[in-house]
Amino acid sequence: MAELVAKGSTNREIAARLCLSERTAQNHVQHILTKLDLANRSQVTAWVARQDVSTRG
């Protein structure tokens, strides 16, 4: 889900891709923000980028 946010997908696009309701997708995005202590979707994008770098070694 975080990767879809990082790619710029809207909640509606995420919902369609994962066969969820738009509201459920919105809730999942909000939980990601809360769990990672991030303020917005842009910070999710930065977080995902950091994860990709750290897993490459």
N, C-alpha and C positions, 0 to 999 in steps of 0.2 A: 504494500500500500504506500509506504513512504517513497518507494522508487517511482510510483505513478505520480505522486505529488511533485517529486523532484523533476519529472519530465514535463510538468506544467499542466497536467490533467485537471480538469474541474471535477467537483464532486459528482456531477452528472455523468461525466465520462468514466470516472472510476466505478461508479455504480453499474453502468452498462457493461464495462469490461469484466467486472467480478460478479455479475448477476445479483446485485444487491439493490435495495431501494436507495434513492438519493439521500434520504435521511440517515440511513445506516452508514453510508459512506461518510457523510458529514460527521457523524458521531465517532467513527474510527479515526478520522483525521484529527478531530479534537482530542481524542485520547492520546494520539501520537504527540501532539503539541504539549499536552499536560505531562505525559510520562517523561519526555525528554527535556522538559522545562524550556520550551521554545515559544516565541511570541507569534510567529507567523509562518506561512508556507515557504517563504524565502529561506528562512532558517532551516527548515526541513531539507531544502535543496542543498544547502551548505553541509548539513550533517551527513546526508547521503554521500556527497562527494568525499568527505573525510573518511567515511567507512570504506569506500572503494579504494582510496589511496592506502589506507592502513592494511587492507587485505591483500594488496599486491606486494607488500613486503618492503 
